[in-house]
Amino acid sequence: MRLPTREQIELFNKATSEAEFARQHAAWMALKQAGKLDELIANEQMNTQRVVMLNLRQQCPLVTHSIGIWSKCFA
């Protein structure tokens, strides 16, 4: 069995990434045309904020969000 050349790997990666981009772009455009993007983006932003805050609480429990005081965890 022969290993692929660097050029073959680069061509494969380029073709794969172009195909993946086209697939994701088509899905994005379908959502946009269906009017679902605003709702989807808002939901994903909320999920991201929840994950970030949960990670902060686990890594640095002294962080208090309600009064805007951050611990020395980030110093």
All heavy atoms as a GROMACS GRO file, in nm:
protein
  603
    1MET      N    1   0.085  -0.118   0.000
    1MET     CA    2   0.000   0.000   0.000
    1MET      C    3   0.090   0.125   0.000
    1MET      O    4   0.181   0.136   0.079
    1MET     CB    5  -0.091  -0.002   0.122
    1MET     CG    6  -0.177   0.118   0.136
    1MET     SD    7  -0.281   0.103   0.282
    1MET     CE    8  -0.425   0.181   0.223
    2ARG      N    9   0.059   0.217  -0.090
    2ARG     CA   10   0.138   0.338  -0.104
    2ARG      C   11   0.068   0.454  -0.034
    2ARG      O   12  -0.053   0.471  -0.046
    2ARG     CB   13   0.156   0.367  -0.253
    2ARG     CG   14   0.255   0.474  -0.284
    2ARG     CD   15   0.276   0.484  -0.434
    2ARG     NE   16   0.157   0.526  -0.506
    2ARG     CZ   17   0.128   0.655  -0.530
    2ARG    NH1   18   0.209   0.750  -0.490
    2ARG    NH2   19   0.019   0.687  -0.595
    3LEU      N   20   0.143   0.532   0.038
    3LEU     CA   21   0.087   0.650   0.104
    3LEU      C   22   0.065   0.761   0.001
    3LEU      O   23   0.140   0.772  -0.096
    3LEU     CB   24   0.182   0.701   0.212
    3LEU     CG   25   0.202   0.608   0.332
    3LEU    CD1   26   0.308   0.664   0.424
    3LEU    CD2   27   0.071   0.588   0.405
    4PRO      N   28  -0.038   0.845   0.023
    4PRO     CA   29  -0.062   0.954  -0.072
    4PRO      C   30   0.050   1.059  -0.063
    4PRO      O   31   0.112   1.078   0.042
    4PRO     CB   32  -0.196   1.013  -0.027
    4PRO     CG   33  -0.211   0.970   0.114
    4PRO     CD   34  -0.136   0.841   0.129
    5THR      N   35   0.071   1.126  -0.173
    5THR     CA   36   0.171   1.233  -0.175
    5THR      C   37   0.114   1.357  -0.107
    5THR      O   38  -0.008   1.368  -0.085
    5THR     CB   39   0.210   1.270  -0.319
    5THR    OG1   40   0.094   1.326  -0.383
    5THR    CG2   41   0.261   1.149  -0.396
    6ARG      N   42   0.201   1.450  -0.076
    6ARG     CA   43   0.158   1.576  -0.014
    6ARG      C   44   0.059   1.649  -0.106
    6ARG      O   45  -0.041   1.704  -0.062
    6ARG     CB   46   0.279   1.664   0.015
    6ARG     CG   47   0.239   1.802   0.066
    6ARG     CD   48   0.356   1.883   0.112
    6ARG     NE   49   0.387   1.836   0.246
    6ARG     CZ   50   0.507   1.831   0.298
    6ARG    NH1   51   0.611   1.866   0.227
    6ARG    NH2   52   0.526   1.789   0.421
    7GLU      N   53   0.086   1.647  -0.236
    7GLU     CA   54  -0.003   1.714  -0.332
    7GLU      C   55  -0.141   1.649  -0.334
    7GLU      O   56  -0.243   1.717  -0.339
    7GLU     CB   57   0.058   1.712  -0.473
    7GLU     CG   58   0.182   1.796  -0.489
    7GLU     CD   59   0.309   1.728  -0.438
    7GLU    OE1   60   0.310   1.603  -0.424
    7GLU    OE2   61   0.405   1.800  -0.409
    8GLN      N   62  -0.145   1.515  -0.327
    8GLN     CA   63  -0.273   1.446  -0.325
    8GLN      C   64  -0.351   1.480  -0.198
    8GLN      O   65  -0.473   1.499  -0.202
    8GLN     CB   66  -0.251   1.295  -0.334
    8GLN     CG   67  -0.204   1.249  -0.471
    8GLN     CD   68  -0.164   1.103  -0.471
    8GLN    OE1   69  -0.106   1.054  -0.374
    8GLN    NE2   70  -0.194   1.035  -0.582
    9ILE      N   71  -0.283   1.489  -0.087
    9ILE     CA   72  -0.348   1.525   0.039
    9ILE      C   73  -0.403   1.667   0.031
    9ILE      O   74  -0.516   1.693   0.072
    9ILE     CB   75  -0.250   1.510   0.157
    9ILE    CG1   76  -0.216   1.362   0.178
    9ILE    CG2   77  -0.308   1.572   0.284
    9ILE    CD1   78  -0.103   1.338   0.276
   10GLU      N   79  -0.323   1.759  -0.023
   10GLU     CA   80  -0.368   1.898  -0.036
   10GLU      C   81  -0.490   1.908  -0.127
   10GLU      O   82  -0.584   1.982  -0.097
   10GLU     CB   83  -0.254   1.985  -0.088
   10GLU     CG   84  -0.146   2.009   0.015
   10GLU     CD   85  -0.024   2.080  -0.042
   10GLU    OE1   86  -0.022   2.112  -0.163
   10GLU    OE2   87   0.070   2.103   0.036
   11LEU      N   88  -0.490   1.836  -0.239
   11LEU     CA   89  -0.605   1.837  -0.330
   11LEU      C   90  -0.729   1.780  -0.262
   11LEU      O   91  -0.839   1.832  -0.277
   11LEU     CB   92  -0.573   1.760  -0.459
   11LEU     CG   93  -0.478   1.829  -0.555
   11LEU    CD1   94  -0.439   1.733  -0.668
   11LEU    CD2   95  -0.543   1.955  -0.613
   12PHE      N   96  -0.711   1.671  -0.189
   12PHE     CA   97  -0.823   1.610  -0.118
   12PHE      C   98  -0.880   1.706  -0.016
   12PHE      O   99  -1.002   1.727  -0.006
   12PHE     CB  100  -0.779   1.480  -0.050
   12PHE     CG  101  -0.885   1.421   0.039
   12PHE    CD1  102  -0.988   1.347  -0.016
   12PHE    CD2  103  -0.883   1.442   0.176
   12PHE    CE1  104  -1.088   1.294   0.065
   12PHE    CE2  105  -0.981   1.390   0.257
   12PHE     CZ  106  -1.084   1.314   0.201
   13ASN      N  107  -0.791   1.769   0.064
   13ASN     CA  108  -0.837   1.864   0.166
   13ASN      C  109  -0.909   1.982   0.104
   13ASN      O  110  -1.011   2.028   0.156
   13ASN     CB  111  -0.719   1.912   0.251
   13ASN     CG  112  -0.669   1.804   0.344
   13ASN    OD1  113  -0.739   1.708   0.373
   13ASN    ND2  114  -0.547   1.820   0.390
   14LYS      N  115  -0.857   2.032  -0.008
   14LYS     CA  116  -0.921   2.146  -0.075
   14LYS      C  117  -1.059   2.108  -0.126
   14LYS      O  118  -1.156   2.180  -0.105
   14LYS     CB  119  -0.833   2.196  -0.189
   14LYS     CG  120  -0.891   2.316  -0.259
   14LYS     CD  121  -0.801   2.367  -0.370
   14LYS     CE  122  -0.867   2.488  -0.436
   14LYS     NZ  123  -0.793   2.535  -0.550
   15ALA      N  124  -1.069   1.993  -0.191
   15ALA     CA  125  -1.198   1.948  -0.245
   15ALA      C  126  -1.298   1.924  -0.133
   15ALA      O  127  -1.415   1.962  -0.142
   15ALA     CB  128  -1.179   1.821  -0.327
   16THR      N  129  -1.251   1.864  -0.023
   16THR     CA  130  -1.339   1.837   0.091
   16THR      C  131  -1.387   1.966   0.155
   16THR      O  132  -1.505   1.981   0.185
   16THR     CB  133  -1.266   1.748   0.194
   16THR    OG1  134  -1.223   1.629   0.130
   16THR    CG2  135  -1.355   1.714   0.310
   17SER      N  136  -1.296   2.061   0.174
   17SER     CA  137  -1.335   2.186   0.240
   17SER      C  138  -1.428   2.267   0.150
   17SER      O  139  -1.522   2.330   0.199
   17SER     CB  140  -1.212   2.267   0.280
   17SER     OG  141  -1.138   2.306   0.167
   18GLU      N  142  -1.406   2.264   0.019
   18GLU     CA  143  -1.496   2.335  -0.072
   18GLU      C  144  -1.636   2.272  -0.070
   18GLU      O  145  -1.737   2.343  -0.069
   18GLU     CB  146  -1.439   2.336  -0.213
   18GLU     CG  147  -1.321   2.431  -0.229
   18GLU     CD  148  -1.254   2.422  -0.366
   18GLU    OE1  149  -1.294   2.335  -0.447
   18GLU    OE2  150  -1.163   2.502  -0.391
   19ALA      N  151  -1.641   2.139  -0.068
   19ALA     CA  152  -1.770   2.070  -0.063
   19ALA      C  153  -1.842   2.100   0.068
   19ALA      O  154  -1.963   2.124   0.071
   19ALA     CB  155  -1.751   1.920  -0.081
   20GLU      N  156  -1.768   2.100   0.178
   20GLU     CA  157  -1.827   2.128   0.309
   20GLU      C  158  -1.877   2.272   0.315
   20GLU      O  159  -1.984   2.299   0.368
   20GLU     CB  160  -1.726   2.100   0.420
   20GLU     CG  161  -1.778   2.127   0.560
   20GLU     CD  162  -1.895   2.040   0.600
   20GLU    OE1  163  -1.925   1.939   0.534
   20GLU    OE2  164  -1.961   2.076   0.700
   21PHE      N  165  -1.799   2.365   0.261
   21PHE     CA  166  -1.843   2.504   0.258
   21PHE      C  167  -1.973   2.517   0.178
   21PHE      O  168  -2.067   2.584   0.222
   21PHE     CB  169  -1.736   2.594   0.197
   21PHE     CG  170  -1.785   2.736   0.181
   21PHE    CD1  171  -1.783   2.824   0.288
   21PHE    CD2  172  -1.834   2.781   0.059
   21PHE    CE1  173  -1.830   2.954   0.275
   21PHE    CE2  174  -1.881   2.911   0.044
   21PHE     CZ  175  -1.879   2.998   0.152
   22ALA      N  176  -1.979   2.453   0.063
   22ALA     CA  177  -2.099   2.459  -0.021
   22ALA      C  178  -2.219   2.401   0.053
   22ALA      O  179  -2.330   2.456   0.048
   22ALA     CB  180  -2.075   2.385  -0.152
   23ARG      N  181  -2.198   2.290   0.125
   23ARG     CA  182  -2.307   2.228   0.200
   23ARG      C  183  -2.358   2.321   0.310
   23ARG      O  184  -2.478   2.342   0.326
   23ARG     CB  185  -2.259   2.095   0.261
   23ARG     CG  186  -2.368   2.016   0.331
   23ARG     CD  187  -2.311   1.900   0.410
   23ARG     NE  188  -2.237   1.942   0.527
   23ARG     CZ  189  -2.292   1.985   0.640
   23ARG    NH1  190  -2.423   1.994   0.651
   23ARG    NH2  191  -2.217   2.020   0.742
   24GLN      N  192  -2.265   2.380   0.386
   24GLN     CA  193  -2.305   2.469   0.495
   24GLN      C  194  -2.369   2.596   0.442
   24GLN      O  195  -2.465   2.647   0.501
   24GLN     CB  196  -2.185   2.502   0.583
   24GLN     CG  197  -2.137   2.384   0.664
   24GLN     CD  198  -2.022   2.419   0.755
   24GLN    OE1  199  -1.988   2.534   0.775
   24GLN    NE2  200  -1.959   2.317   0.812
   25HIS      N  201  -2.317   2.647   0.331
   25HIS     CA  202  -2.376   2.768   0.272
   25HIS      C  203  -2.518   2.741   0.224
   25HIS      O  204  -2.608   2.824   0.246
   25HIS     CB  205  -2.289   2.816   0.156
   25HIS     CG  206  -2.343   2.938   0.089
   25HIS    ND1  207  -2.343   3.062   0.150
   25HIS    CD2  208  -2.400   2.957  -0.033
   25HIS    CE1  209  -2.399   3.151   0.069
   25HIS    NE2  210  -2.433   3.091  -0.043
   26ALA      N  211  -2.540   2.626   0.162
   26ALA     CA  212  -2.674   2.591   0.116
   26ALA      C  213  -2.771   2.579   0.234
   26ALA      O  214  -2.885   2.626   0.227
   26ALA     CB  215  -2.670   2.460   0.036
   27ALA      N  216  -2.725   2.519   0.342
   27ALA     CA  217  -2.810   2.506   0.461
   27ALA      C  218  -2.841   2.644   0.519
   27ALA      O  219  -2.955   2.673   0.559
   27ALA     CB  220  -2.742   2.418   0.565
   28TRP      N  221  -2.741   2.731   0.524
   28TRP     CA  222  -2.759   2.868   0.575
   28TRP      C  223  -2.860   2.944   0.491
   28TRP      O  224  -2.950   3.010   0.544
   28TRP     CB  225  -2.624   2.939   0.575
   28TRP     CG  226  -2.629   3.081   0.625
   28TRP    CD1  227  -2.640   3.193   0.550
   28TRP    CD2  228  -2.624   3.124   0.761
   28TRP    NE1  229  -2.640   3.304   0.630
   28TRP    CE2  230  -2.631   3.265   0.760
   28TRP    CE3  231  -2.613   3.057   0.882
   28TRP    CZ2  232  -2.628   3.339   0.876
   28TRP    CZ3  233  -2.610   3.133   0.997
   28TRP    CH2  234  -2.618   3.271   0.994
   29MET      N  235  -2.848   2.935   0.359
   29MET     CA  236  -2.939   3.006   0.270
   29MET      C  237  -3.082   2.951   0.283
   29MET      O  238  -3.178   3.028   0.279
   29MET     CB  239  -2.891   2.997   0.125
   29MET     CG  240  -2.759   3.070   0.101
   29MET     SD  241  -2.758   3.243   0.155
   29MET     CE  242  -2.873   3.315   0.039
   30ALA      N  243  -3.097   2.821   0.301
   30ALA     CA  244  -3.229   2.762   0.319
   30ALA      C  245  -3.294   2.815   0.447
   30ALA      O  246  -3.413   2.849   0.448
   30ALA     CB  247  -3.220   2.610   0.322
   31LEU      N  248  -3.216   2.823   0.554
   31LEU     CA  249  -3.268   2.878   0.680
   31LEU      C  250  -3.305   3.025   0.663
   31LEU      O  251  -3.408   3.070   0.713
   31LEU     CB  252  -3.165   2.863   0.792
   31LEU     CG  253  -3.146   2.724   0.848
   31LEU    CD1  254  -3.024   2.721   0.940
   31LEU    CD2  255  -3.271   2.679   0.923
   32LYS      N  256  -3.220   3.098   0.592
   32LYS     CA  257  -3.246   3.240   0.570
   32LYS      C  258  -3.375   3.260   0.491
   32LYS      O  259  -3.458   3.344   0.527
   32LYS     CB  260  -3.128   3.301   0.496
   32LYS     CG  261  -3.134   3.451   0.479
   32LYS     CD  262  -3.006   3.502   0.413
   32LYS     CE  263  -3.013   3.653   0.398
   32LYS     NZ  264  -2.891   3.705   0.337
   33GLN      N  265  -3.392   3.183   0.387
   33GLN     CA  266  -3.513   3.195   0.305
   33GLN      C  267  -3.638   3.154   0.380
   33GLN      O  268  -3.746   3.206   0.357
   33GLN     CB  269  -3.499   3.113   0.177
   33GLN     CG  270  -3.400   3.172   0.080
   33GLN     CD  271  -3.376   3.085  -0.042
   33GLN    OE1  272  -3.419   2.970  -0.048
   33GLN    NE2  273  -3.303   3.139  -0.139
   34ALA      N  274  -3.623   3.061   0.473
   34ALA     CA  275  -3.737   3.015   0.552
   34ALA      C  276  -3.767   3.110   0.668
   34ALA      O  277  -3.865   3.090   0.740
   34ALA     CB  278  -3.710   2.874   0.605
   35GLY      N  279  -3.684   3.212   0.688
   35GLY     CA  280  -3.707   3.308   0.795
   35GLY      C  281  -3.674   3.254   0.932
   35GLY      O  282  -3.723   3.303   1.033
   36LYS      N  283  -3.590   3.152   0.940
   36LYS     CA  284  -3.559   3.087   1.068
   36LYS      C  285  -3.428   3.136   1.130
   36LYS      O  286  -3.396   3.098   1.241
   36LYS     CB  287  -3.549   2.935   1.048
   36LYS     CG  288  -3.674   2.870   0.998
   36LYS     CD  289  -3.776   2.862   1.107
   36LYS     CE  290  -3.899   2.787   1.059
   36LYS     NZ  291  -4.000   2.778   1.162
   37LEU      N  292  -3.353   3.218   1.059
   37LEU     CA  293  -3.220   3.255   1.109
   37LEU      C  294  -3.225   3.337   1.237
   37LEU      O  295  -3.147   3.311   1.329
   37LEU     CB  296  -3.142   3.332   1.003
   37LEU     CG  297  -3.074   3.246   0.898
   37LEU    CD1  298  -2.993   3.333   0.804
   37LEU    CD2  299  -2.986   3.142   0.960
   38ASP      N  300  -3.312   3.435   1.244
   38ASP     CA  301  -3.316   3.519   1.364
   38ASP      C  302  -3.344   3.436   1.488
   38ASP      O  303  -3.277   3.452   1.591
   38ASP     CB  304  -3.421   3.629   1.350
   38ASP     CG  305  -3.382   3.734   1.248
   38ASP    OD1  306  -3.260   3.746   1.218
   38ASP    OD2  307  -3.472   3.804   1.198
   39GLU      N  308  -3.440   3.345   1.478
   39GLU     CA  309  -3.475   3.259   1.591
   39GLU      C  310  -3.359   3.164   1.624
   39GLU      O  311  -3.322   3.147   1.740
   39GLU     CB  312  -3.600   3.178   1.557
   39GLU     CG  313  -3.644   3.082   1.664
   39GLU     CD  314  -3.765   3.000   1.620
   39GLU    OE1  315  -3.842   3.047   1.534
   39GLU    OE2  316  -3.779   2.890   1.672
   40LEU      N  317  -3.300   3.105   1.522
   40LEU     CA  318  -3.190   3.012   1.541
   40LEU      C  319  -3.069   3.081   1.605
   40LEU      O  320  -3.011   3.031   1.700
   40LEU     CB  321  -3.149   2.950   1.407
   40LEU     CG  322  -3.033   2.852   1.409
   40LEU    CD1  323  -3.072   2.727   1.486
   40LEU    CD2  324  -2.992   2.817   1.268
   41ILE      N  325  -3.035   3.198   1.554
   41ILE     CA  326  -2.920   3.273   1.607
   41ILE      C  327  -2.945   3.314   1.751
   41ILE      O  328  -2.857   3.301   1.837
   41ILE     CB  329  -2.888   3.395   1.518
   41ILE    CG1  330  -2.832   3.346   1.383
   41ILE    CG2  331  -2.790   3.490   1.586
   41ILE    CD1  332  -2.820   3.454   1.279
   42ALA      N  333  -3.064   3.361   1.780
   42ALA     CA  334  -3.096   3.402   1.918
   42ALA      C  335  -3.083   3.282   2.013
   42ALA      O  336  -3.026   3.295   2.122
   42ALA     CB  337  -3.236   3.461   1.924
   43ASN      N  338  -3.134   3.166   1.971
   43ASN     CA  339  -3.125   3.047   2.056
   43ASN      C  340  -2.980   3.004   2.077
   43ASN      O  341  -2.940   2.970   2.189
   43ASN     CB  342  -3.204   2.931   1.995
   43ASN     CG  343  -3.352   2.950   2.008
   43ASN    OD1  344  -3.399   3.025   2.093
   43ASN    ND2  345  -3.428   2.883   1.923
   44GLU      N  346  -2.900   3.007   1.972
   44GLU     CA  347  -2.760   2.966   1.983
   44GLU      C  348  -2.681   3.065   2.069
   44GLU      O  349  -2.593   3.024   2.146
   44GLU     CB  350  -2.696   2.952   1.845
   44GLU     CG  351  -2.748   2.832   1.769
   44GLU     CD  352  -2.728   2.700   1.843
   44GLU    OE1  353  -2.622   2.679   1.903
   44GLU    OE2  354  -2.822   2.618   1.841
   45GLN      N  355  -2.712   3.194   2.060
   45GLN     CA  356  -2.642   3.292   2.144
   45GLN      C  357  -2.674   3.268   2.291
   45GLN      O  358  -2.587   3.275   2.376
   45GLN     CB  359  -2.681   3.434   2.102
   45GLN     CG  360  -2.616   3.476   1.973
   45GLN     CD  361  -2.664   3.612   1.925
   45GLN    OE1  362  -2.774   3.655   1.957
   45GLN    NE2  363  -2.581   3.678   1.846
   46MET      N  364  -2.800   3.237   2.320
   46MET     CA  365  -2.838   3.208   2.458
   46MET      C  366  -2.767   3.083   2.508
   46MET      O  367  -2.718   3.079   2.621
   46MET     CB  368  -2.990   3.193   2.471
   46MET     CG  369  -3.065   3.323   2.454
   46MET     SD  370  -3.019   3.448   2.576
   46MET     CE  371  -3.081   3.374   2.724
   47ASN      N  372  -2.761   2.979   2.425
   47ASN     CA  373  -2.692   2.856   2.464
   47ASN      C  374  -2.545   2.882   2.490
   47ASN      O  375  -2.488   2.831   2.586
   47ASN     CB  376  -2.708   2.748   2.355
   47ASN     CG  377  -2.848   2.694   2.349
   47ASN    OD1  378  -2.923   2.702   2.446
   47ASN    ND2  379  -2.884   2.637   2.237
   48THR      N  380  -2.482   2.963   2.404
   48THR     CA  381  -2.341   2.995   2.420
   48THR      C  382  -2.318   3.071   2.549
   48THR      O  383  -2.224   3.042   2.625
   48THR     CB  384  -2.290   3.077   2.300
   48THR    OG1  385  -2.309   3.001   2.181
   48THR    CG2  386  -2.144   3.114   2.315
   49GLN      N  387  -2.404   3.167   2.579
   49GLN     CA  388  -2.390   3.244   2.702
   49GLN      C  389  -2.405   3.155   2.824
   49GLN      O  390  -2.331   3.168   2.921
   49GLN     CB  391  -2.494   3.357   2.706
   49GLN     CG  392  -2.463   3.468   2.607
   49GLN     CD  393  -2.575   3.570   2.598
   49GLN    OE1  394  -2.677   3.558   2.665
   49GLN    NE2  395  -2.557   3.669   2.513
   50ARG      N  396  -2.500   3.061   2.820
   50ARG     CA  397  -2.518   2.968   2.932
   50ARG      C  398  -2.392   2.884   2.954
   50ARG      O  399  -2.347   2.866   3.067
   50ARG     CB  400  -2.638   2.876   2.906
   50ARG     CG  401  -2.769   2.939   2.938
   50ARG     CD  402  -2.881   2.835   2.934
   50ARG     NE  403  -2.998   2.900   2.883
   50ARG     CZ  404  -3.053   2.881   2.765
   50ARG    NH1  405  -3.004   2.792   2.684
   50ARG    NH2  406  -3.160   2.947   2.728
   51VAL      N  407  -2.336   2.831   2.846
   51VAL     CA  408  -2.217   2.746   2.856
   51VAL      C  409  -2.100   2.826   2.911
   51VAL      O  410  -2.027   2.778   2.999
   51VAL     CB  411  -2.182   2.683   2.719
   51VAL    CG1  412  -2.045   2.618   2.722
   51VAL    CG2  413  -2.289   2.584   2.678
   52VAL      N  414  -2.080   2.948   2.864
   52VAL     CA  415  -1.971   3.031   2.911
   52VAL      C  416  -1.986   3.058   3.060
   52VAL      O  417  -1.891   3.045   3.137
   52VAL     CB  418  -1.963   3.163   2.831
   52VAL    CG1  419  -1.871   3.263   2.898
   52VAL    CG2  420  -1.917   3.136   2.689
   53MET      N  421  -2.106   3.094   3.101
   53MET     CA  422  -2.127   3.125   3.243
   53MET      C  423  -2.111   3.001   3.330
   53MET      O  424  -2.053   3.009   3.438
   53MET     CB  425  -2.266   3.187   3.264
   53MET     CG  426  -2.282   3.322   3.194
   53MET     SD  427  -2.145   3.438   3.221
   53MET     CE  428  -2.179   3.492   3.384
   54LEU      N  429  -2.157   2.885   3.284
   54LEU     CA  430  -2.138   2.762   3.361
   54LEU      C  431  -1.990   2.729   3.374
   54LEU      O  432  -1.943   2.691   3.482
   54LEU     CB  433  -2.212   2.645   3.296
   54LEU     CG  434  -2.364   2.647   3.310
   54LEU    CD1  435  -2.426   2.536   3.225
   54LEU    CD2  436  -2.405   2.630   3.455
   55ASN      N  437  -1.915   2.745   3.266
   55ASN     CA  438  -1.771   2.720   3.271
   55ASN      C  439  -1.701   2.816   3.365
   55ASN      O  440  -1.612   2.776   3.440
   55ASN     CB  441  -1.709   2.728   3.131
   55ASN     CG  442  -1.745   2.609   3.046
   55ASN    OD1  443  -1.782   2.503   3.096
   55ASN    ND2  444  -1.737   2.625   2.915
   56LEU      N  445  -1.742   2.942   3.363
   56LEU     CA  446  -1.682   3.040   3.455
   56LEU      C  447  -1.710   3.002   3.599
   56LEU      O  448  -1.622   3.010   3.684
   56LEU     CB  449  -1.737   3.180   3.427
   56LEU     CG  450  -1.676   3.256   3.311
   56LEU    CD1  451  -1.750   3.387   3.290
   56LEU    CD2  452  -1.529   3.282   3.335
   57ARG      N  453  -1.832   2.962   3.626
   57ARG     CA  454  -1.868   2.926   3.764
   57ARG      C  455  -1.787   2.806   3.812
   57ARG      O  456  -1.748   2.799   3.928
   57ARG     CB  457  -2.017   2.896   3.775
   57ARG     CG  458  -2.101   3.020   3.769
   57ARG     CD  459  -2.248   2.987   3.789
   57ARG     NE  460  -2.328   3.103   3.759
   57ARG     CZ  461  -2.442   3.099   3.694
   57ARG    NH1  462  -2.491   2.984   3.654
   57ARG    NH2  463  -2.509   3.208   3.669
   58GLN      N  464  -1.764   2.710   3.722
   58GLN     CA  465  -1.686   2.592   3.760
   58GLN      C  466  -1.540   2.626   3.781
   58GLN      O  467  -1.477   2.577   3.873
   58GLN     CB  468  -1.700   2.484   3.653
   58GLN     CG  469  -1.837   2.422   3.647
   58GLN     CD  470  -1.854   2.330   3.527
   58GLN    OE1  471  -1.770   2.324   3.440
   58GLN    NE2  472  -1.965   2.259   3.524
   59GLN      N  473  -1.485   2.711   3.696
   59GLN     CA  474  -1.343   2.743   3.704
   59GLN      C  475  -1.313   2.846   3.812
   59GLN      O  476  -1.204   2.848   3.867
   59GLN     CB  477  -1.294   2.796   3.569
   59GLN     CG  478  -1.297   2.692   3.460
   59GLN     CD  479  -1.265   2.751   3.324
   59GLN    OE1  480  -1.224   2.865   3.312
   59GLN    NE2  481  -1.284   2.673   3.220
   60CYS      N  482  -1.408   2.933   3.837
   60CYS     CA  483  -1.382   3.044   3.928
   60CYS      C  484  -1.508   3.074   4.007
   60CYS      O  485  -1.582   3.166   3.975
   60CYS     CB  486  -1.337   3.164   3.846
   60CYS     SG  487  -1.263   3.291   3.944
   61PRO      N  488  -1.536   2.999   4.111
   61PRO     CA  489  -1.662   3.015   4.183
   61PRO      C  490  -1.681   3.149   4.253
   61PRO      O  491  -1.792   3.182   4.294
   61PRO     CB  492  -1.661   2.901   4.284
   61PRO     CG  493  -1.525   2.846   4.284
   61PRO     CD  494  -1.454   2.894   4.162
   62LEU      N  495  -1.577   3.229   4.264
   62LEU     CA  496  -1.590   3.358   4.332
   62LEU      C  497  -1.646   3.467   4.241
   62LEU      O  498  -1.670   3.579   4.287
   62LEU     CB  499  -1.455   3.402   4.388
   62LEU     CG  500  -1.393   3.309   4.492
   62LEU    CD1  501  -1.256   3.361   4.532
   62LEU    CD2  502  -1.484   3.295   4.611
   63VAL      N  503  -1.668   3.434   4.117
   63VAL     CA  504  -1.722   3.534   4.024
   63VAL      C  505  -1.868   3.560   4.060
   63VAL      O  506  -1.945   3.469   4.078
   63VAL     CB  507  -1.714   3.484   3.878
   63VAL    CG1  508  -1.782   3.580   3.784
   63VAL    CG2  509  -1.569   3.463   3.838
   64THR      N  510  -1.902   3.688   4.074
   64THR     CA  511  -2.042   3.722   4.098
   64THR      C  512  -2.091   3.806   3.982
   64THR      O  513  -2.034   3.909   3.950
   64THR     CB  514  -2.059   3.799   4.231
   64THR    OG1  515  -1.975   3.912   4.227
   64THR    CG2  516  -2.022   3.713   4.350
   65HIS      N  517  -2.195   3.760   3.920
   65HIS     CA  518  -2.246   3.824   3.799
   65HIS      C  519  -2.343   3.938   3.831
   65HIS      O  520  -2.346   4.038   3.763
   65HIS     CB  521  -2.316   3.722   3.710
   65HIS     CG  522  -2.240   3.595   3.699
   65HIS    ND1  523  -2.123   3.585   3.630
   65HIS    CD2  524  -2.265   3.473   3.751
   65HIS    CE1  525  -2.079   3.462   3.638
   65HIS    NE2  526  -2.162   3.392   3.710
   66SER      N  527  -2.420   3.920   3.936
   66SER     CA  528  -2.530   4.012   3.960
   66SER      C  529  -2.483   4.154   3.992
   66SER      O  530  -2.549   4.250   3.957
   66SER     CB  531  -2.619   3.960   4.072
   66SER     OG  532  -2.543   3.945   4.189
   67ILE      N  533  -2.370   4.167   4.060
   67ILE     CA  534  -2.323   4.303   4.092
   67ILE      C  535  -2.199   4.342   4.013
   67ILE      O  536  -2.141   4.446   4.036
   67ILE     CB  537  -2.299   4.320   4.243
   67ILE    CG1  538  -2.198   4.216   4.293
   67ILE    CG2  539  -2.428   4.312   4.320
   67ILE    CD1  540  -2.162   4.231   4.439
   68GLY      N  541  -2.159   4.257   3.920
   68GLY     CA  542  -2.051   4.292   3.830
   68GLY      C  543  -1.912   4.289   3.890
   68GLY      O  544  -1.821   4.354   3.841
   69ILE      N  545  -1.894   4.215   3.997
   69ILE     CA  546  -1.761   4.204   4.057
   69ILE      C  547  -1.698   4.073   4.011
   69ILE      O  548  -1.756   3.968   4.024
   69ILE     CB  549  -1.768   4.206   4.210
   69ILE    CG1  550  -1.826   4.339   4.258
   69ILE    CG2  551  -1.631   4.180   4.272
   69ILE    CD1  552  -1.852   4.344   4.406
   70TRP      N  553  -1.577   4.084   3.956
   70TRP     CA  554  -1.507   3.965   3.908
   70TRP      C  555  -1.392   3.936   4.005
   70TRP      O  556  -1.324   4.024   4.054
   70TRP     CB  557  -1.451   3.989   3.768
   70TRP     CG  558  -1.560   4.011   3.671
   70TRP    CD1  559  -1.618   4.128   3.637
   70TRP    CD2  560  -1.629   3.912   3.597
   70TRP    NE1  561  -1.718   4.109   3.546
   70TRP    CE2  562  -1.727   3.978   3.519
   70TRP    CE3  563  -1.617   3.774   3.588
   70TRP    CZ2  564  -1.813   3.908   3.434
   70TRP    CZ3  565  -1.702   3.706   3.502
   70TRP    CH2  566  -1.799   3.773   3.427
   71SER      N  567  -1.374   3.811   4.034
   71SER     CA  568  -1.269   3.772   4.128
   71SER      C  569  -1.131   3.788   4.065
   71SER      O  570  -1.117   3.822   3.949
   71SER     CB  571  -1.289   3.626   4.169
   71SER     OG  572  -1.256   3.544   4.061
   72LYS      N  573  -1.031   3.756   4.140
   72LYS     CA  574  -0.894   3.764   4.092
   72LYS      C  575  -0.860   3.643   4.005
   72LYS      O  576  -0.745   3.625   3.968
   72LYS     CB  577  -0.797   3.774   4.210
   72LYS     CG  578  -0.812   3.903   4.287
   72LYS     CD  579  -0.711   3.912   4.398
   72LYS     CE  580  -0.729   4.043   4.472
   72LYS     NZ  581  -0.634   4.057   4.580
   73CYS      N  582  -0.957   3.566   3.972
   73CYS     CA  583  -0.939   3.447   3.890
   73CYS      C  584  -0.876   3.483   3.755
   73CYS      O  585  -0.805   3.404   3.698
   73CYS     CB  586  -1.075   3.382   3.867
   73CYS     SG  587  -1.069   3.225   3.783
   74PHE      N  588  -0.902   3.602   3.706
   74PHE     CA  589  -0.855   3.642   3.574
   74PHE      C  590  -0.730   3.729   3.578
   74PHE      O  591  -0.682   3.772   3.478
   74PHE     CB  592  -0.966   3.716   3.499
   74PHE     CG  593  -1.090   3.633   3.488
   74PHE    CD1  594  -1.201   3.660   3.567
   74PHE    CD2  595  -1.096   3.526   3.401
   74PHE    CE1  596  -1.315   3.584   3.558
   74PHE    CE2  597  -1.210   3.449   3.391
   74PHE     CZ  598  -1.319   3.476   3.470
   75ALA      N  599  -0.680   3.754   3.698
   75ALA     CA  600  -0.563   3.841   3.711
   75ALA      C  601  -0.435   3.768   3.674
   75ALA      O  602  -0.426   3.653   3.672
   75ALA     CB  603  -0.553   3.894   3.853
   0.00000   0.00000   0.00000
